[in-house]
Structures are given as structure tokens and as C-alpha cells.
Amino acid sequence: MNDDTKVKGLLCYAVFPLSSLIVYLVEKDADRFVRFHAIQGVIAGVALWVIYWILSAILAHIPFIGWLFGLALSLGFAAIWIMCMVRAYRGEEFRLPVIGDIAANVADKR
């Protein structure tokens, strides 16, 4: 695996889920590694965004605990995203639970 492929995998997670979608649409002939990370980035980005906004709307009504939980949730999502970026740059096909299997199936079919 060359460095160009690793950088493309990293870029899939740069600005979630927008960069993943751009890489997926622009790189029509990309290898499976790049397709996998692009698909996983789109699905994970949308899922994390939806979860964050739903939980934020619910927890906004709890004064201090809601804010604290929102902060912990944001930091957790950031940690997941950074881990995905690092592992993609290392050339690993790191699969997030459930989402990774979906992404692998879609990447294999194309």
C-alpha cells in the first residue's frame, strides 16, 4: 500500500461526513481500502451527528449534567474520529462496530 492510498484513507475522516462523501464520489476507481474508509466515514459521520443532536436536545433540559454529558459526548466522538484517521493513515482497515461491517459489504460490491 502506497502513501497516496493512506492519505486518501485519512482524508475520508478529515471533515466528517463531507470529506468522506467527496472522496467516495471523486475517487471512482479507488481501491477497496479507500472505498471502505469513505463509506465508513459517511455512515459514521451521519450516525454520530444524528446521535449527538438527539441527545443534545434531550439533555439540554438538565442544567449542569446535560452540559457535562454533552461535553463528554463531544470528546468521545472526537476521540473516535481521530482514532479512525490515525488507523487509516497506518493502512489498517479498522472497523467500527456495526458500521464497519456495512461499509465492508458495500465496498466489496462496488
All heavy atoms as an XYZ file, in Angstrom:
870
protein
N       0.853     -1.172      0.000
C       0.000      0.000      0.000
C       0.898      1.235      0.000
O       1.809      1.345      0.800
C      -0.883     -0.033      1.248
C      -1.788      1.149      1.357
S      -2.886      1.098      2.783
C      -3.622     -0.487      2.633
N       0.616      2.160     -0.909
C       1.457      3.349     -1.007
C       0.937      4.473     -0.105
O      -0.169      4.416      0.429
C       1.593      3.808     -2.456
C       0.248      4.165     -3.069
O      -0.695      4.490     -2.375
N       0.170      4.091     -4.383
N       1.753      5.510      0.048
C       1.387      6.626      0.919
C       0.180      7.388      0.393
O      -0.600      7.928      1.176
C       2.568      7.575      1.078
C       3.639      6.995      1.974
O       3.315      6.070      2.753
O       4.788      7.462      1.911
N       0.006      7.442     -0.915
C      -1.126      8.153     -1.503
C      -2.446      7.519     -1.060
O      -3.403      8.216     -0.723
C      -1.007      8.139     -3.029
C      -2.032      9.011     -3.700
O      -2.274     10.131     -3.184
O      -2.597      8.591     -4.726
N      -2.490      6.208     -1.035
C      -3.689      5.497     -0.596
C      -3.951      5.758      0.882
O      -5.099      5.970      1.291
C      -3.530      3.987     -0.843
O      -3.276      3.770     -2.227
C      -4.769      3.221     -0.432
N      -2.904      5.769      1.692
C      -3.067      6.037      3.118
C      -3.576      7.453      3.372
O      -4.425      7.662      4.236
C      -1.736      5.821      3.848
C      -1.296      4.389      3.886
C       0.046      4.290      4.578
C       0.588      2.891      4.581
N       1.905      2.818      5.226
N      -3.061      8.408      2.613
C      -3.515      9.801      2.769
C      -4.976      9.929      2.358
O      -5.761     10.625      3.013
C      -2.621     10.767      1.961
C      -3.217     12.162      1.913
C      -1.225     10.810      2.550
N      -5.375      9.257      1.300
C      -6.785      9.283      0.893
C      -7.664      8.674      1.973
O      -8.758      9.167      2.234
C      -6.981      8.550     -0.431
C      -6.442      9.295     -1.615
C      -6.613      8.485     -2.883
C      -5.949      9.167     -4.060
N      -6.043      8.341     -5.283
N      -7.204      7.596      2.601
C      -7.949      6.994      3.704
C      -8.082      7.954      4.870
O      -9.153      8.083      5.466
N      -7.010      8.678      5.184
C      -7.048      9.673      6.253
C      -7.993     10.812      5.900
O      -8.769     11.271      6.739
C      -5.647     10.224      6.510
C      -5.589     11.394      7.475
C      -4.849     10.990      8.726
C      -4.928     12.572      6.826
N      -7.958     11.257      4.661
C      -8.817     12.363      4.235
C     -10.302     12.030      4.317
O     -11.130     12.928      4.408
C      -8.456     12.802      2.816
C      -7.144     13.537      2.661
C      -6.867     13.839      1.196
C      -7.134     14.807      3.479
N     -10.625     10.763      4.288
C     -12.031     10.357      4.432
C     -12.610     10.806      5.760
O     -13.821     10.963      5.894
C     -12.167      8.845      4.299
S     -11.839      8.238      2.648
N     -11.752     11.015      6.747
C     -12.221     11.399      8.077
C     -11.890     12.853      8.421
O     -12.142     13.276      9.543
C     -11.598     10.483      9.135
C     -11.939      9.038      8.930
C     -11.004      8.150      8.405
C     -13.195      8.550      9.253
C     -11.313      6.820      8.223
C     -13.515      7.218      9.059
C     -12.567      6.364      8.547
O     -12.882      5.042      8.360
N     -11.345     13.607      7.486
C     -10.890     14.962      7.793
C     -12.027     15.874      8.237
O     -11.937     16.528      9.266
C     -10.164     15.556      6.594
N     -13.080     15.962      7.484
C     -14.235     16.804      7.823
C     -15.470     15.931      7.674
O     -15.999     15.774      6.587
C     -14.348     18.027      6.889
C     -15.544     18.886      7.274
C     -13.071     18.842      6.897
N     -15.888     15.339      8.788
C     -16.964     14.355      8.658
C     -18.301     15.009      8.414
O     -18.540     16.084      8.948
C     -17.014     13.423      9.856
C     -17.683     13.980     11.091
C     -19.056     13.907     11.252
C     -16.932     14.566     12.078
C     -19.661     14.405     12.388
C     -17.543     15.063     13.217
C     -18.898     14.986     13.368
N     -19.187     14.379      7.696
C     -19.013     13.318      6.715
C     -18.730     13.861      5.328
O     -18.676     13.114      4.361
C     -20.355     12.586      6.761
C     -21.347     13.648      7.037
C     -20.615     14.629      7.940
N     -18.529     15.169      5.216
C     -18.351     15.821      3.917
C     -17.139     15.299      3.162
O     -17.237     14.960      1.977
C     -18.255     17.332      4.100
C     -18.174     18.158      2.829
C     -19.431     17.971      1.994
C     -17.963     19.612      3.164
N     -15.997     15.207      3.821
C     -14.792     14.757      3.117
C     -14.925     13.302      2.673
O     -14.436     12.927      1.613
C     -13.557     14.956      3.992
O     -13.688     14.244      5.198
N     -15.603     12.487      3.462
C     -15.822     11.084      3.076
C     -16.664     11.002      1.813
O     -16.376     10.223      0.905
C     -16.531     10.327      4.192
O     -15.780     10.361      5.356
N     -17.698     11.805      1.768
C     -18.580     11.819      0.605
C     -17.845     12.312     -0.636
O     -17.985     11.736     -1.720
C     -19.805     12.692      0.886
C     -20.897     12.684     -0.164
C     -21.457     11.285     -0.352
C     -21.999     13.645      0.238
N     -17.026     13.335     -0.484
C     -16.251     13.860     -1.613
C     -15.278     12.806     -2.126
O     -15.187     12.572     -3.339
C     -15.508     15.154     -1.214
C     -16.529     16.281     -1.012
C     -14.470     15.533     -2.263
C     -15.944     17.539     -0.403
N     -14.547     12.154     -1.221
C     -13.601     11.102     -1.642
C     -14.353      9.980     -2.336
O     -13.925      9.467     -3.369
C     -12.786     10.576     -0.441
C     -12.014      9.324     -0.815
C     -11.851     11.640      0.077
N     -15.498      9.580     -1.809
C     -16.278      8.495     -2.403
C     -16.759      8.856     -3.803
O     -16.706      8.034     -4.715
C     -17.462      8.150     -1.508
C     -18.273      6.981     -2.009
C     -17.775      5.691     -1.903
C     -19.509      7.164     -2.607
C     -18.501      4.608     -2.366
C     -20.244      6.084     -3.071
C     -19.745      4.820     -2.952
O     -20.456      3.749     -3.419
N     -17.196     10.084     -4.004
C     -17.719     10.494     -5.310
C     -16.618     10.788     -6.322
O     -16.769     10.496     -7.503
C     -18.626     11.717     -5.156
C     -19.914     11.489     -4.362
C     -20.648     12.815     -4.174
C     -20.794     10.462     -5.034
N     -15.508     11.356     -5.869
C     -14.430     11.747     -6.782
C     -13.561     10.550     -7.169
O     -13.170     10.412     -8.326
C     -13.567     12.861     -6.144
C     -12.309     13.118     -6.952
C     -14.382     14.124     -6.006
N     -13.275      9.685     -6.238
C     -12.383      8.550     -6.473
C     -13.175      7.348     -6.979
O     -13.340      6.344     -6.292
C     -11.628      8.196     -5.187
C     -10.676      9.261     -4.719
C      -9.485      9.423     -5.631
O      -9.038      8.426     -6.240
O      -9.000     10.550     -5.748
N     -13.663      7.423     -8.191
C     -14.477      6.338     -8.769
C     -13.695      5.036     -8.899
O     -14.231      3.961     -8.737
C     -15.010      6.748    -10.144
C     -15.893      7.965    -10.112
C     -17.282      7.586     -9.731
C     -18.168      8.809     -9.871
N     -19.346      8.734     -9.078
N     -12.402      5.138     -9.218
C     -11.580      3.943     -9.430
C     -10.655      3.658     -8.252
O      -9.632      2.994     -8.421
C     -10.750      4.109    -10.712
C     -11.637      4.247    -11.935
O     -12.715      3.625    -11.956
O     -11.253      4.981    -12.859
N     -11.015      4.144     -7.078
C     -10.164      3.941     -5.904
C     -10.158      2.466     -5.506
O     -11.092      1.723     -5.798
C     -10.671      4.796     -4.743
N      -9.089      2.079     -4.827
C      -9.037      0.692     -4.371
C      -9.993      0.479     -3.199
O     -10.598      1.403     -2.673
C      -7.606      0.294     -4.010
C      -7.044      1.076     -2.841
O      -7.712      2.003     -2.361
O      -5.939      0.738     -2.401
N     -10.135     -0.760     -2.805
C     -11.104     -1.126     -1.786
C     -10.848     -0.427     -0.457
O     -11.762     -0.054      0.254
C     -11.095     -2.642     -1.583
C     -12.197     -3.090     -0.661
C     -11.989     -4.519     -0.180
N     -12.981     -4.873      0.790
C     -12.987     -4.460      2.061
N     -12.064     -3.645      2.488
N     -13.933     -4.848      2.887
N      -9.577     -0.233     -0.102
C      -9.208      0.419      1.154
C      -9.798      1.824      1.240
O     -10.404      2.191      2.241
C      -7.675      0.470      1.267
C      -7.175      1.178      2.489
C      -7.145      0.516      3.707
C      -6.724      2.478      2.418
C      -6.687      1.167      4.844
C      -6.254      3.124      3.544
C      -6.238      2.469      4.760
N      -9.646      2.605      0.186
C     -10.164      3.971      0.166
C     -11.688      3.956      0.150
O     -12.333      4.733      0.865
C      -9.595      4.764     -1.039
C     -10.231      6.137     -1.145
C      -8.084      4.874     -0.931
N     -12.275      3.079     -0.653
C     -13.748      2.983     -0.684
C     -14.305      2.626      0.684
O     -15.294      3.200      1.138
C     -14.195      1.927     -1.708
C     -14.137      2.384     -3.125
C     -14.904      1.456     -4.065
N     -14.776      0.034     -3.785
C     -13.870     -0.773     -4.318
N     -13.003     -0.296     -5.181
N     -13.837     -2.055     -4.019
N     -13.654      1.663      1.361
C     -14.113      1.257      2.684
C     -14.117      2.440      3.648
O     -15.107      2.690      4.340
C     -13.239      0.127      3.248
C     -13.464     -0.112      4.712
C     -14.576     -0.815      5.140
C     -12.583      0.390      5.654
C     -14.802     -1.024      6.494
C     -12.798      0.193      7.003
C     -13.906     -0.518      7.428
N     -13.013      3.171      3.713
C     -12.930      4.293      4.653
C     -13.877      5.428      4.273
O     -14.425      6.091      5.155
C     -11.487      4.782      4.787
C     -10.654      3.869      5.628
N     -10.838      3.733      6.989
C      -9.661      3.013      5.302
C      -9.980      2.852      7.466
N      -9.254      2.397      6.466
N     -14.080      5.639      2.988
C     -15.026      6.677      2.568
C     -16.446      6.310      2.986
O     -17.187      7.145      3.525
C     -14.944      6.882      1.059
N     -16.834      5.074      2.768
C     -18.182      4.633      3.125
C     -18.360      4.632      4.645
O     -19.372      5.113      5.158
C     -18.466      3.238      2.530
C     -18.489      3.317      1.010
C     -19.789      2.678      3.047
C     -18.378      1.975      0.320
N     -17.378      4.115      5.364
C     -17.461      4.112      6.818
C     -17.516      5.539      7.354
O     -18.261      5.837      8.290
C     -16.277      3.364      7.431
C     -16.304      3.348      8.941
C     -15.290      2.414      9.547
O     -15.622      1.284      9.821
N     -14.062      2.879      9.760
N     -16.759      6.449      6.752
C     -16.768      7.833      7.189
C     -18.108      8.511      6.986
O     -18.571      9.264      7.836
N     -18.757      8.236      5.854
C     -20.078      8.822      5.593
C     -21.096      8.291      6.596
O     -21.824      9.060      7.236
C     -20.548      8.526      4.146
C     -22.009      8.887      3.972
C     -19.699      9.286      3.142
N     -21.155      6.975      6.735
C     -22.146      6.377      7.629
C     -21.892      6.797      9.076
O     -22.814      7.195      9.793
C     -22.151      4.839      7.501
C     -22.571      4.418      6.085
C     -23.084      4.213      8.534
C     -22.371      2.941      5.805
N     -20.647      6.716      9.518
C     -20.324      7.073     10.900
C     -20.553      8.557     11.154
O     -21.069      8.937     12.207
C     -18.882      6.699     11.220
N     -20.183      9.384     10.205
C     -20.370     10.828     10.375
C     -21.829     11.198     10.531
O     -22.199     11.970     11.426
N     -22.660     10.649      9.668
C     -24.096     10.931      9.756
C     -24.668     10.359     11.054
O     -25.436     11.030     11.758
C     -24.836     10.390      8.515
C     -26.343     10.460      8.702
C     -24.417     11.160      7.273
N     -24.295      9.129     11.389
C     -24.820      8.497     12.608
C     -24.404      9.269     13.859
O     -25.237      9.534     14.740
C     -24.341      7.049     12.695
N     -23.138      9.647     13.950
C     -22.673     10.393     15.120
C     -23.342     11.761     15.205
O     -23.685     12.229     16.289
C     -21.154     10.536     15.088
C     -20.345      9.260     15.283
C     -18.857      9.534     15.118
C     -20.621      8.631     16.633
N     -23.535     12.404     14.080
C     -24.178     13.711     14.050
C     -25.626     13.608     14.545
O     -26.065     14.414     15.365
C     -24.115     14.278     12.638
C     -24.629     15.662     12.513
C     -23.981     16.820     12.848
C     -25.910     16.050     12.012
N     -24.782     17.886     12.584
C     -25.971     17.450     12.077
C     -26.996     15.344     11.519
C     -27.089     18.155     11.665
C     -28.102     16.050     11.112
C     -28.148     17.439     11.188
N     -26.355     12.609     14.056
C     -27.750     12.416     14.474
C     -27.820     12.081     15.961
O     -28.633     12.655     16.697
C     -28.427     11.320     13.622
C     -29.760     10.897     14.215
C     -28.613     11.804     12.195
N     -26.981     11.170     16.422
C     -26.971     10.806     17.841
C     -26.659     12.017     18.701
O     -27.313     12.261     19.725
C     -25.951      9.669     18.111
C     -26.433      8.366     17.487
C     -25.695      9.493     19.602
C     -25.373      7.279     17.448
N     -25.680     12.800     18.285
C     -25.295     13.983     19.060
C     -26.453     14.961     19.185
O     -26.744     15.462     20.278
C     -24.079     14.665     18.414
C     -23.698     15.928     19.127
C     -22.927     15.867     20.281
C     -24.109     17.165     18.668
C     -22.581     17.018     20.959
C     -23.769     18.319     19.340
C     -23.001     18.244     20.482
O     -22.667     19.373     21.152
N     -27.128     15.260     18.093
C     -28.204     16.247     18.139
C     -29.427     15.742     18.879
O     -30.093     16.512     19.585
C     -28.557     16.734     16.741
C     -27.488     17.656     16.259
C     -26.542     17.389     15.316
C     -27.194     18.957     16.755
N     -25.688     18.450     15.188
C     -26.067     19.435     16.062
C     -27.756     19.768     17.725
C     -25.514     20.688     16.292
C     -27.203     21.019     17.959
C     -26.092     21.470     17.250
N     -29.735     14.487     18.767
C     -30.869     13.932     19.518
C     -30.574     13.974     21.021
O     -31.397     14.449     21.810
C     -31.196     12.498     19.055
C     -31.807     12.531     17.654
C     -32.139     11.810     20.039
C     -31.992     11.163     17.034
N     -29.405     13.497     21.403
C     -29.060     13.505     22.824
C     -28.909     14.924     23.361
O     -29.284     15.203     24.498
C     -27.790     12.694     23.070
C     -27.939     11.188     22.936
C     -26.601     10.498     23.133
C     -28.956     10.653     23.926
N     -28.382     15.826     22.558
C     -28.254     17.218     22.991
C     -29.614     17.853     23.227
O     -29.804     18.613     24.181
C     -27.480     18.036     21.954
O     -26.155     17.617     21.894
N     -30.568     17.562     22.364
C     -31.909     18.109     22.529
C     -32.560     17.570     23.800
O     -33.264     18.298     24.508
C     -32.768     17.781     21.314
N     -32.339     16.310     24.100
C     -32.916     15.712     25.298
C     -32.220     16.236     26.555
O     -32.866     16.617     27.529
C     -32.820     14.174     25.238
C     -33.712     13.638     24.117
C     -33.195     13.547     26.570
C     -33.489     12.172     23.792
N     -30.896     16.283     26.511
C     -30.128     16.658     27.700
C     -30.068     18.159     27.947
O     -29.620     18.590     29.004
C     -28.716     16.088     27.592
C     -28.640     14.566     27.570
C     -27.222     14.119     27.260
C     -29.112     13.999     28.888
N     -30.513     18.959     26.996
C     -30.479     20.409     27.169
C     -31.376     20.860     28.313
O     -31.196     21.953     28.850
C     -30.902     21.092     25.876
N     -32.300     20.029     28.706
C     -33.242     20.391     29.767
C     -32.731     20.052     31.159
O     -33.397     20.339     32.143
C     -34.587     19.696     29.511
C     -35.154     20.043     28.176
N     -35.601     21.304     27.862
C     -35.306     19.315     27.056
C     -36.028     21.318     26.621
N     -35.847     20.115     26.099
N     -31.576     19.441     31.242
C     -30.971     19.111     32.537
C     -29.790     20.067     32.717
O     -28.787     19.952     32.026
C     -30.483     17.649     32.575
C     -31.610     16.689     32.216
C     -29.916     17.319     33.945
C     -31.157     15.259     32.012
N     -29.921     21.025     33.641
C     -28.944     22.123     33.717
C     -27.465     21.741     33.629
O     -26.865     21.867     32.595
C     -29.271     22.783     35.047
C     -30.686     22.462     35.280
C     -30.926     21.115     34.663
N     -26.831     21.277     34.656
C     -25.385     21.062     34.628
C     -25.017     19.695     34.073
O     -24.067     19.553     33.303
C     -24.800     21.231     36.037
C     -23.314     21.047     36.066
C     -22.474     21.986     35.503
C     -22.754     19.920     36.635
C     -21.100     21.820     35.516
C     -21.384     19.734     36.651
C     -20.557     20.700     36.086
N     -25.773     18.682     34.422
C     -25.470     17.323     33.984
C     -25.601     17.209     32.471
O     -24.809     16.532     31.817
C     -26.359     16.297     34.713
C     -26.032     16.326     36.206
C     -26.190     14.907     34.131
C     -26.930     15.491     37.068
N     -26.589     17.881     31.891
C     -26.761     17.871     30.441
C     -25.559     18.462     29.727
O     -25.073     17.918     28.732
N     -25.042     19.582     30.256
C     -23.868     20.216     29.652
C     -22.648     19.310     29.780
O     -21.886     19.145     28.828
C     -23.603     21.558     30.342
C     -22.365     22.209     29.843
C     -22.242     22.979     28.735
C     -21.061     22.114     30.425
N     -20.934     23.383     28.598
C     -20.192     22.864     29.617
C     -20.551     21.478     31.551
C     -18.844     22.996     29.899
C     -19.202     21.603     31.826
C     -18.361     22.356     31.001
N     -22.481     18.729     30.948
C     -21.337     17.857     31.188
C     -21.386     16.621     30.300
O     -20.374     16.213     29.717
C     -21.308     17.450     32.667
C     -20.054     16.772     33.177
C     -18.851     17.681     32.990
C     -20.225     16.416     34.645
N     -22.575     16.022     30.172
C     -22.722     14.851     29.311
C     -22.480     15.225     27.852
O     -21.859     14.468     27.103
C     -24.112     14.239     29.481
C     -24.265     12.929     28.776
C     -23.721     11.770     29.294
C     -24.930     12.863     27.565
C     -23.853     10.562     28.636
C     -25.062     11.666     26.892
C     -24.527     10.507     27.436
N     -22.956     16.391     27.433
C     -22.721     16.859     26.060
C     -21.243     17.041     25.771
O     -20.759     16.690     24.691
N     -20.521     17.575     26.735
C     -19.074     17.748     26.579
C     -18.382     16.393     26.474
O     -17.528     16.182     25.601
C     -18.505     18.543     27.753
C     -16.995     18.747     27.753
C     -16.578     19.584     26.551
C     -16.553     19.395     29.052
N     -18.755     15.459     27.340
C     -18.162     14.114     27.300
C     -18.486     13.417     25.985
O     -17.625     12.749     25.398
C     -18.669     13.284     28.483
N     -19.699     13.595     25.500
C     -20.107     13.008     24.225
C     -19.285     13.583     23.069
O     -18.797     12.845     22.209
C     -21.600     13.262     24.007
C     -22.300     12.514     22.904
C     -22.290     11.022     23.198
C     -23.724     13.018     22.778
N     -19.097     14.889     23.069
C     -18.295     15.540     22.024
C     -16.850     15.049     22.042
O     -16.267     14.765     20.993
C     -18.317     17.059     22.207
O     -19.612     17.553     22.075
N     -16.276     14.956     23.220
C     -14.894     14.474     23.329
C     -14.776     13.014     22.908
O     -13.791     12.628     22.271
C     -14.378     14.669     24.757
C     -14.199     16.120     25.202
C     -13.816     16.173     26.677
C     -13.166     16.826     24.351
N     -15.765     12.215     23.249
C     -15.762     10.813     22.839
C     -15.843     10.657     21.333
O     -15.116      9.860     20.737
N     -16.722     11.428     20.707
C     -16.844     11.381     19.246
C     -15.557     11.862     18.577
O     -15.120     11.292     17.577
C     -18.027     12.214     18.771
C     -19.369     11.593     19.053
C     -20.523     12.333     18.905
C     -19.498     10.275     19.461
C     -21.777     11.778     19.162
C     -20.727      9.705     19.725
C     -21.875     10.460     19.574
N     -14.944     12.903     19.141
C     -13.676     13.399     18.587
C     -12.589     12.329     18.705
O     -11.791     12.144     17.781
C     -13.258     14.678     19.293
N     -12.559     11.624     19.814
C     -11.562     10.557     20.005
C     -11.762      9.431     18.997
O     -10.794      8.921     18.424
C     -11.639     10.018     21.436
N     -13.012      9.054     18.766
C     -13.308      8.017     17.769
C     -12.835      8.468     16.400
O     -12.214      7.711     15.650
C     -14.818      7.693     17.745
C     -15.217      6.976     19.025
C     -15.179      6.859     16.520
C     -16.718      6.843     19.208
N     -13.121      9.719     16.060
C     -12.768     10.234     14.743
C     -11.262     10.301     14.558
O     -10.740      9.933     13.502
C     -13.419     11.599     14.536
C     -13.841     11.785     13.135
C     -13.315     12.649     12.229
C     -14.867     11.067     12.443
N     -13.950     12.509     11.035
C     -14.909     11.555     11.141
C     -15.754     10.061     12.814
C     -15.793     11.063     10.195
C     -16.640      9.584     11.878
C     -16.656     10.090     10.587
N     -10.541     10.757     15.565
C      -9.075     10.822     15.482
C      -8.486      9.422     15.369
O      -7.553      9.188     14.596
C      -8.498     11.589     16.695
C      -8.870     13.069     16.578
C      -6.995     11.408     16.793
C      -8.585     13.877     17.820
N      -9.051      8.463     16.117
C      -8.581      7.086     16.035
C      -8.773      6.544     14.616
O      -7.889      5.864     14.078
C      -9.327      6.211     17.038
C      -8.881      4.776     17.050
S      -9.794      3.761     18.214
C     -11.459      3.973     17.652
N      -9.913      6.844     13.995
C     -10.152      6.401     12.621
C      -9.132      7.020     11.664
O      -8.632      6.338     10.760
C     -11.576      6.760     12.182
S     -12.853      5.741     12.930
N      -8.816      8.291     11.858
C      -7.839      8.963     11.000
C      -6.457      8.319     11.127
O      -5.801      8.037     10.120
C      -7.747     10.450     11.356
C      -8.987     11.236     11.014
S      -8.909     12.931     11.610
C      -7.789     13.642     10.427
N      -6.037      8.085     12.353
C      -4.709      7.506     12.597
C      -4.620      6.098     12.026
O      -3.652      5.748     11.349
C      -4.388      7.523     14.110
C      -3.153      6.691     14.425
C      -4.216      8.944     14.603
N      -5.643      5.305     12.270
C      -5.602      3.922     11.781
C      -5.664      3.854     10.262
O      -5.043      2.984      9.657
C      -6.734      3.121     12.409
C      -6.501      2.921     13.900
C      -6.905      1.572     14.276
N      -6.446      1.229     15.593
C      -7.053      0.323     16.322
N      -8.121     -0.290     15.870
N      -6.578      0.023     17.505
N      -6.412      4.759      9.635
C      -6.449      4.785      8.174
C      -5.075      5.162      7.625
O      -4.608      4.581      6.646
C      -7.506      5.769      7.683
N      -4.406      6.110      8.274
C      -3.079      6.509      7.801
C      -2.046      5.404      8.015
O      -1.082      5.297      7.271
C      -2.620      7.797      8.483
C      -1.374      8.341      7.863
C      -1.404      8.899      6.589
C      -0.158      8.269      8.521
C      -0.253      9.378      5.996
C       0.999      8.746      7.943
C       0.942      9.300      6.671
O       2.081      9.760      6.087
N      -2.250      4.571      9.005
C      -1.355      3.431      9.226
C      -1.601      2.312      8.226
O      -0.858      1.338      8.185
C      -1.548      2.872     10.631
C      -0.998      3.721     11.722
C      -1.210      3.037     13.043
N      -0.710      3.838     14.135
C      -1.009      3.617     15.399
N      -1.810      2.616     15.724
N      -0.524      4.387     16.333
N      -2.683      2.408      7.468
C      -3.001      1.384      6.484
C      -3.880      0.281      7.030
O      -4.023     -0.766      6.410
N      -4.488      0.505      8.175
C      -5.341     -0.501      8.803
C      -6.792     -0.318      8.357
O      -7.256      0.791      8.187
C      -5.288     -0.379     10.331
C      -3.916     -0.575     10.920
C      -3.893     -0.305     12.410
O      -4.966     -0.355     13.050
O      -2.807     -0.032     12.929
N      -7.482     -1.414      8.212
C      -8.911     -1.353      7.925
C      -9.642     -1.530      9.248
O     -10.167     -2.584      9.566
C      -9.331     -2.437      6.936
C     -10.771     -2.296      6.503
C     -11.190     -3.338      5.506
O     -10.711     -3.276      4.359
O     -11.978     -4.224      5.882
N      -9.643     -0.491     10.041
C     -10.284     -0.514     11.347
C     -11.794     -0.396     11.168
O     -12.280      0.534     10.549
C      -9.768      0.644     12.203
C     -10.489      0.786     13.504
C     -10.304     -0.151     14.501
C     -11.358      1.834     13.726
C     -10.969     -0.032     15.710
C     -12.027      1.962     14.922
C     -11.828      1.028     15.920
N     -12.509     -1.365     11.692
C     -13.965     -1.378     11.546
C     -14.648     -0.926     12.829
O     -14.431     -1.519     13.888
C     -14.462     -2.777     11.196
C     -14.034     -3.234      9.847
C     -14.647     -4.575      9.528
N     -14.157     -5.041      8.244
C     -14.674     -6.056      7.591
N     -15.702     -6.715      8.100
N     -14.180     -6.414      6.439
N     -15.461      0.094     12.703
C     -16.308      0.495     13.815
C     -17.404     -0.562     13.985
O     -17.807     -1.183     13.000
C     -16.937      1.859     13.533
C     -15.972      3.036     13.471
C     -16.679      4.276     12.956
C     -15.384      3.307     14.846
N     -17.896     -0.778     15.197
C     -18.952     -1.767     15.382
C     -20.165     -1.465     14.503
O     -20.563     -0.323     14.361
C     -19.312     -1.632     16.870
C     -18.099     -1.030     17.498
C     -17.488     -0.159     16.447
N     -20.715     -2.462     13.900
C     -21.883     -2.443     13.017
C     -21.608     -1.644     11.738
O     -21.757     -2.159     10.634
C     -23.157     -1.908     13.724
C     -24.342     -1.896     12.788
C     -23.460     -2.707     14.965
N     -21.175     -0.413     11.872
C     -20.934      0.457     10.719
C     -19.822     -0.096      9.839
O     -19.904     -0.064      8.618
C     -20.598      1.888     11.188
C     -21.811      2.503     11.878
C     -20.130      2.757     10.040
C     -21.539      3.796     12.582
N     -18.775     -0.623     10.450
C     -17.654     -1.176      9.698
C     -18.048     -2.360      8.833
O     -17.575     -2.500      7.705
N     -18.917     -3.204      9.349
C     -19.377     -4.358      8.559
C     -20.223     -3.913      7.367
O     -20.104     -4.468      6.276
C     -20.180     -5.317      9.440
C     -19.329     -5.970     10.522
O     -18.100     -6.090     10.299
O     -19.882     -6.356     11.556
N     -21.065     -2.922      7.586
C     -21.867     -2.381      6.478
C     -20.957     -1.784      5.421
O     -21.120     -2.020      4.221
C     -22.874     -1.342      7.001
C     -23.910     -2.001      7.922
C     -23.571     -0.629      5.838
C     -24.749     -1.028      8.699
N     -19.986     -0.990      5.849
C     -19.053     -0.354      4.925
C     -18.255     -1.383      4.144
O     -18.018     -1.233      2.934
C     -18.120      0.588      5.675
N     -17.821     -2.459      4.818
C     -17.055     -3.513      4.134
C     -17.907     -4.198      3.066
O     -17.425     -4.474      1.965
C     -16.553     -4.536      5.148
N     -19.170     -4.473      3.383
C     -20.061     -5.107      2.399
C     -20.281     -4.212      1.197
O     -20.265     -4.680      0.062
C     -21.406     -5.464      3.047
C     -21.287     -6.621      4.010
O     -20.366     -7.425      3.911
N     -22.197     -6.694      4.954
N     -20.483     -2.937      1.417
C     -20.701     -2.011      0.305
C     -19.427     -1.846     -0.507
O     -19.471     -1.818     -1.735
C     -21.204     -0.636      0.822
C     -21.272      0.382     -0.294
C     -22.568     -0.783      1.492
N     -18.273     -1.752      0.155
C     -17.011     -1.597     -0.555
C     -16.692     -2.825     -1.403
O     -16.099     -2.709     -2.484
C     -15.876     -1.342      0.429
N     -17.078     -3.998     -0.951
C     -16.826     -5.226     -1.709
C     -17.696     -5.336     -2.943
O     -17.307     -5.939     -3.937
C     -17.056     -6.455     -0.827
C     -15.960     -6.626      0.220
O     -14.854     -6.089      0.012
O     -16.219     -7.296      1.232
N     -18.885     -4.775     -2.906
C     -19.836     -4.897     -4.018
C     -19.515     -3.976     -5.165
O     -19.935     -4.203     -6.286
C     -21.248     -4.607     -3.517
C     -21.777     -5.682     -2.628
C     -23.171     -5.380     -2.152
C     -23.616     -6.459     -1.198
N     -24.943     -6.185     -0.648
N     -18.787     -2.923     -4.935
C     -18.539     -1.946     -5.996
C     -17.425     -2.360     -6.878
O     -16.432     -2.836     -6.655
C     -18.268     -0.579     -5.387
C     -18.160      0.482     -6.420
C     -18.181      1.809     -5.773
N     -17.724      2.769     -6.768
C     -17.281      3.946     -6.486
N     -17.234      4.340     -5.250
N     -16.889      4.765     -7.417
